[in-house]
Amino acid sequence: MSSPAGVAPSAPAAKDGKERKGVGKVLYRVRAVFRKGGSSKKKAAAPGTALISEPVAAEAAAPADVAPPKKTPQYEGATTIPRIQIHEERAKKLGARFGLEIKPSEWHTTEGEVLRVEKSVRMRIHRECHRCHSGFGAGNQCPNCQHTRCKNCTRYPVKRNEAEQQANRERREVILRKNKEMAPIIPSYDYSEKIILKRPSKTGGQDLVFKGKPRMRVRRNCHECGSLITANTKQTRTCDNCGHKRCADCPRNPDAKKKYPYGYPNDEPGRNFKGVYACHECKKKYPANAEEGTECQNCSHKKCSSCPRVKPRKVEPEPDPELLEALRLRLEGLKTTDI
């Protein structure tokens, strides 16, 4: 009489299984199988229930694993493009406008694709009521005086006829052609390469190259033979014609003796201008071309072979005392007296 007792509990399960449908029915059967496996009385029937539970668990796991595919919305005229392409275009426009270097990867997420819809350029048209001068909204009725829009209501921009539209097209074509022929110069902020500015020569020869700050061309001639002493001579600062070494007597063009009162740099002492020497005791300078034995105006030391020559260098000229006195007297005359 043990078999009816084993069949009796399955009767309510079968009855309840008919009432449940779909996923609820499957979950109920799985729960019933695990409840039977936990009871001590039906350990002998465990292999049979295991055979049944495996396909049931597979049936329960199958709907959960298989997800419905995502449907991409379909739009008329839409094209699928990478998201990074849009960010690159925006970064390029911002860089050209503000001179910035923007990396799209550091800006936004660049993964995935997006839809792009190409639309023609549309003009925003405003209309104004001719009665109360109020602007129309999206509808054709004035929100202020409830007047229905008519032909007398002002339209902005004004509607053009065919002749005006054709003239506008021609004017735009002329502007586009002019911009194409004379394109604007896009600034470049890349200074890695040296920029060379050139200008075509008026005579058709070699292009003129901009070399920055203008410099004066200095020429030195030999005072013995009058030949020009160039920079590419066989010996440095030596005349190729007579072999004379450049000295302080060789003329300089343009002359700059006021800036170089002690002589020009890298020049040898000449017969006419022997240089300026300083006292080795008090460092006071002797007059130009001072002979041996000349007394120092400061310490009365006579010039000797130990007195060094002042190194030729550029010196800012001292202002003329007479000019300063004349300027002072002029400023005194401009002062106003108290009335």
C-alpha positions as CSV (number, residue, x, y, z in Angstrom):
1,M,0.0,0.0,0.0
2,S,3.1,2.2,-0.2
3,S,2.7,3.1,-3.9
4,P,-0.6,5.1,-3.5
5,A,1.2,7.1,-0.8
6,G,4.0,8.0,-3.2
7,V,1.6,9.0,-6.0
8,A,-0.7,11.1,-3.8
9,P,1.6,14.2,-3.4
10,S,2.2,14.5,-7.2
11,A,-1.6,14.9,-7.8
12,P,-1.7,18.5,-6.5
13,A,1.4,19.3,-8.4
14,A,-0.1,18.1,-11.6
15,K,-3.3,20.0,-10.9
16,D,-1.4,23.2,-10.1
17,G,0.8,22.7,-13.2
18,K,-2.3,22.9,-15.5
19,E,-3.3,26.2,-14.0
20,R,0.2,27.8,-14.4
21,K,1.5,28.6,-17.8
22,G,4.8,29.8,-19.3
23,V,7.8,30.7,-17.1
24,G,5.7,30.4,-13.9
25,K,5.0,26.7,-14.7
26,V,8.7,26.0,-15.3
27,L,9.7,27.6,-12.0
28,Y,7.0,25.8,-10.1
29,R,8.2,22.4,-11.4
30,V,11.9,23.2,-10.5
31,R,10.8,24.2,-7.0
32,A,8.9,21.0,-6.7
33,V,11.9,18.9,-7.8
34,F,14.2,20.4,-5.2
35,R,11.6,19.9,-2.5
36,K,11.4,16.2,-3.3
37,G,15.2,15.9,-3.3
38,G,15.4,17.3,0.2
39,S,13.0,14.7,1.8
40,S,14.6,11.7,3.5
41,K,11.9,9.3,2.4
42,K,12.6,9.6,-1.3
43,K,16.4,9.2,-1.4
44,A,16.0,6.1,-3.5
45,A,14.1,8.1,-6.2
46,A,16.9,10.7,-6.4
47,P,18.5,9.4,-9.6
48,G,15.1,9.5,-11.4
49,T,14.4,13.0,-10.3
50,A,17.9,14.1,-11.3
51,L,17.2,13.0,-14.8
52,I,14.1,15.0,-14.9
53,S,15.6,18.1,-13.2
54,E,18.4,18.5,-15.7
55,P,16.3,19.3,-18.7
56,V,14.0,21.4,-16.6
57,A,16.9,23.5,-15.4
58,A,18.1,23.9,-19.0
59,E,14.7,25.0,-20.0
60,A,14.7,27.6,-17.2
61,A,18.1,28.9,-18.1
62,A,17.5,29.1,-21.8
63,P,15.0,32.1,-21.7
64,A,17.2,34.0,-19.3
65,D,20.5,33.7,-21.3
66,V,19.0,34.5,-24.8
67,A,18.3,38.3,-24.7
68,P,16.2,39.8,-27.4
69,P,18.3,41.7,-30.1
70,K,18.3,45.4,-29.8
71,K,16.5,47.0,-32.8
72,T,18.2,50.1,-34.2
73,P,15.5,52.7,-35.0
74,Q,15.2,53.3,-38.7
75,Y,15.1,56.9,-39.9
76,E,14.7,58.1,-43.4
77,G,18.0,59.3,-44.9
78,A,20.0,58.4,-41.8
79,T,23.5,56.9,-42.1
80,T,25.6,55.2,-39.5
81,I,29.0,56.7,-38.7
82,P,31.5,56.2,-35.9
83,R,31.1,58.4,-32.9
84,I,34.8,59.4,-33.0
85,Q,34.4,60.9,-36.4
86,I,31.9,63.5,-35.0
87,H,34.3,64.4,-32.2
88,E,37.2,64.7,-34.5
89,E,35.3,67.2,-36.7
90,R,34.3,69.3,-33.7
91,A,37.9,69.2,-32.3
92,K,39.3,70.3,-35.7
93,K,36.8,73.3,-35.9
94,L,37.6,74.4,-32.4
95,G,41.3,74.1,-33.0
96,A,41.1,76.2,-36.2
97,R,39.0,78.9,-34.5
98,F,40.8,79.2,-31.1
99,G,44.2,77.8,-31.9
100,L,43.9,74.8,-29.5
101,E,45.0,71.3,-29.7
102,I,42.2,69.0,-28.5
103,K,42.3,65.2,-28.4
104,P,38.9,63.6,-28.9
105,S,39.8,60.7,-26.7
106,E,40.3,63.1,-23.7
107,W,37.1,64.9,-24.4
108,H,34.2,62.5,-24.7
109,T,33.6,58.8,-25.0
110,T,34.4,57.8,-28.6
111,E,33.1,54.2,-28.6
112,G,30.1,53.1,-30.6
113,E,28.2,54.4,-33.6
114,V,25.7,57.2,-34.1
115,L,23.1,58.1,-36.7
116,R,23.5,61.2,-38.9
117,V,20.7,62.7,-40.9
118,E,21.6,65.1,-43.6
119,K,19.2,68.0,-43.7
120,S,19.1,71.1,-45.9
121,V,19.6,74.5,-44.4
122,R,16.4,76.2,-43.4
123,M,15.6,79.8,-42.9
124,R,13.8,81.0,-39.7
125,I,10.9,83.3,-40.8
126,H,9.3,85.8,-38.4
127,R,5.9,87.3,-38.9
128,E,4.4,90.3,-37.2
129,C,0.8,91.3,-36.8
130,H,-0.1,94.5,-38.7
131,R,-2.7,95.5,-36.1
132,C,-0.9,95.2,-32.8
133,H,2.6,94.6,-34.0
134,S,2.9,91.4,-31.9
135,G,5.0,88.4,-33.1
136,F,3.2,85.3,-34.3
137,G,4.0,82.0,-32.6
138,A,3.8,78.6,-34.1
139,G,0.2,79.1,-35.1
140,N,-1.5,81.4,-37.6
141,Q,-3.4,83.4,-34.9
142,C,-2.0,86.5,-33.1
143,P,-1.6,85.7,-29.4
144,N,-2.5,89.3,-28.5
145,C,-5.5,90.4,-30.6
146,Q,-6.5,87.0,-32.0
147,H,-6.1,88.2,-35.5
148,T,-5.6,85.6,-38.2
149,R,-2.4,86.0,-40.2
150,C,-3.0,87.7,-43.6
151,K,-0.9,89.1,-46.4
152,N,-0.7,92.5,-44.7
153,C,1.2,91.1,-41.8
154,T,4.9,91.9,-42.0
155,R,7.2,89.0,-43.0
156,Y,10.9,89.0,-42.1
157,P,12.9,88.3,-44.2
158,V,10.9,89.8,-47.0
159,K,9.9,87.3,-49.7
160,R,11.9,87.8,-52.9
161,N,10.7,87.3,-56.4
162,E,12.5,85.2,-59.0
163,A,14.7,88.1,-60.3
164,E,15.9,88.9,-56.8
165,Q,16.7,85.3,-56.1
166,Q,18.7,84.9,-59.3
167,A,20.6,88.1,-58.5
168,N,21.4,86.7,-55.0
169,R,22.6,83.4,-56.5
170,E,25.0,85.3,-58.8
171,R,26.3,87.5,-56.0
172,R,27.0,84.4,-53.9
173,E,28.8,82.7,-56.8
174,V,31.0,85.8,-57.2
175,I,31.8,85.8,-53.4
176,L,32.6,82.1,-53.4
177,R,34.9,82.4,-56.5
178,K,36.7,85.3,-54.9
179,N,37.2,83.4,-51.6
180,K,38.5,80.5,-53.5
181,E,41.0,82.5,-55.5
182,M,42.1,84.6,-52.5
183,A,41.8,82.1,-49.7
184,P,42.4,83.4,-46.2
185,I,45.6,82.6,-44.5
186,I,45.0,80.0,-41.7
187,P,47.4,80.7,-38.8
188,S,49.7,78.0,-37.8
189,Y,51.0,77.6,-34.2
190,D,53.6,75.0,-35.0
191,Y,57.1,76.5,-34.4
192,S,59.0,73.2,-34.7
193,E,60.3,74.3,-38.2
194,K,62.0,77.5,-38.9
195,I,59.7,79.9,-40.8
196,I,61.3,81.7,-43.7
197,L,59.5,84.8,-45.1
198,K,60.1,85.5,-48.8
199,R,58.9,88.0,-51.3
200,P,59.3,87.9,-55.1
201,S,61.9,90.2,-56.5
202,K,60.6,93.2,-58.6
203,T,63.3,92.5,-61.2
204,G,62.5,88.8,-61.6
205,G,65.6,87.6,-59.9
206,Q,66.1,85.7,-56.7
207,D,63.4,86.0,-54.0
208,L,64.0,88.4,-51.2
209,V,64.3,86.8,-47.8
210,F,63.4,88.5,-44.6
211,K,66.3,88.3,-42.2
212,G,64.7,90.1,-39.2
213,K,66.2,93.2,-37.7
214,P,67.9,95.3,-40.4
215,R,71.7,95.5,-40.0
216,M,74.1,98.0,-41.4
217,R,76.8,96.8,-43.8
218,V,80.2,97.8,-42.5
219,R,83.2,98.1,-44.8
220,R,86.9,98.4,-43.9
221,N,89.5,99.5,-46.4
222,C,93.2,99.1,-46.1
223,H,94.9,102.5,-45.4
224,E,98.0,101.6,-47.3
225,C,96.6,100.4,-50.7
226,G,93.0,101.3,-50.3
227,S,91.7,97.8,-51.1
228,L,88.6,96.4,-49.4
229,I,89.2,94.0,-46.6
230,T,86.5,91.3,-46.9
231,A,85.5,88.7,-44.4
232,N,86.5,85.8,-46.7
233,T,90.2,86.7,-46.9
234,K,93.0,84.1,-46.8
235,Q,94.1,85.4,-43.4
236,T,91.7,86.8,-40.9
237,R,91.4,90.7,-41.0
238,T,94.3,90.9,-43.5
239,C,94.4,92.7,-46.8
240,D,94.8,90.2,-49.7
241,N,96.5,92.9,-51.9
242,C,99.4,94.1,-49.8
243,G,99.2,91.7,-46.8
244,H,98.7,94.5,-44.3
245,K,97.0,93.5,-41.0
246,R,93.9,95.6,-40.2
247,C,94.8,98.4,-37.7
248,A,93.2,101.4,-36.1
249,D,94.2,103.7,-39.0
250,C,92.2,101.6,-41.6
251,P,89.1,103.7,-42.4
252,R,85.7,102.4,-41.5
253,N,82.5,103.1,-43.5
254,P,80.3,104.3,-41.8
255,D,82.5,106.0,-39.3
256,A,81.7,105.3,-35.6
257,K,84.5,106.9,-33.6
258,K,82.1,108.4,-31.1
259,K,80.7,105.0,-30.2
260,Y,84.2,103.4,-30.2
261,P,86.5,106.1,-28.7
262,Y,89.1,103.5,-27.7
263,G,89.3,102.0,-31.2
264,Y,87.5,99.3,-33.1
265,P,87.5,95.8,-31.7
266,N,90.1,93.3,-33.0
267,D,92.2,96.2,-34.6
268,E,96.0,96.5,-34.2
269,P,97.4,99.8,-33.0
270,G,98.2,102.2,-35.9
271,R,100.8,104.8,-36.5
272,N,98.3,107.7,-36.3
273,F,96.0,106.2,-33.6
274,K,98.0,104.2,-31.1
275,G,95.1,103.6,-28.8
276,V,94.2,104.7,-25.3
277,Y,96.2,103.6,-22.3
278,A,95.3,103.6,-18.6
279,C,97.5,104.2,-15.5
280,H,98.3,100.9,-13.8
281,E,98.3,102.5,-10.4
282,C,95.0,104.5,-10.3
283,K,93.3,103.2,-13.5
284,K,92.9,106.8,-14.8
285,K,92.9,106.9,-18.6
286,Y,95.6,108.8,-20.5
287,P,94.7,111.0,-23.5
288,A,94.6,109.3,-26.9
289,N,98.0,108.8,-28.5
290,A,99.8,109.7,-25.3
291,E,103.6,109.2,-25.5
292,E,105.8,107.4,-23.0
293,G,106.5,109.6,-20.0
294,T,103.1,111.4,-20.0
295,E,102.0,112.2,-16.5
296,C,98.8,110.9,-15.1
297,Q,96.3,113.7,-14.2
298,N,95.2,111.9,-11.1
299,C,98.4,110.5,-9.5
300,S,101.2,112.1,-11.5
301,H,102.5,108.7,-12.5
302,K,104.4,108.7,-15.8
303,K,103.2,106.4,-18.5
304,C,105.3,103.3,-18.7
305,S,105.4,99.9,-20.3
306,S,103.3,98.4,-17.5
307,C,100.3,100.7,-18.2
308,P,97.8,98.6,-20.1
309,R,95.9,99.5,-23.2
310,V,92.2,100.1,-22.8
311,K,90.3,97.3,-24.5
312,P,88.4,98.6,-27.6
313,R,84.7,98.5,-26.8
314,K,81.5,100.3,-27.5
315,V,80.8,103.2,-25.2
316,E,77.7,105.3,-24.9
317,P,78.7,108.9,-25.7
318,E,78.4,111.3,-22.8
319,P,75.9,114.2,-23.3
320,D,77.3,117.5,-24.4
321,P,77.5,119.8,-21.3
322,E,76.7,122.9,-23.4
323,L,73.6,121.2,-24.8
324,L,72.4,120.3,-21.2
325,E,73.0,123.9,-20.0
326,A,70.9,125.3,-22.9
327,L,68.1,122.8,-22.2
328,R,68.2,123.8,-18.5
329,L,67.9,127.5,-19.3
330,R,65.0,126.8,-21.7
331,L,63.1,124.9,-19.0
332,E,63.7,127.8,-16.5
333,G,62.1,130.2,-19.0
334,L,59.0,128.0,-19.3
335,K,58.3,128.2,-15.5
336,T,55.2,130.4,-14.7
337,T,55.5,133.0,-11.9
338,D,52.9,133.3,-9.2
339,I,50.4,136.0,-9.8
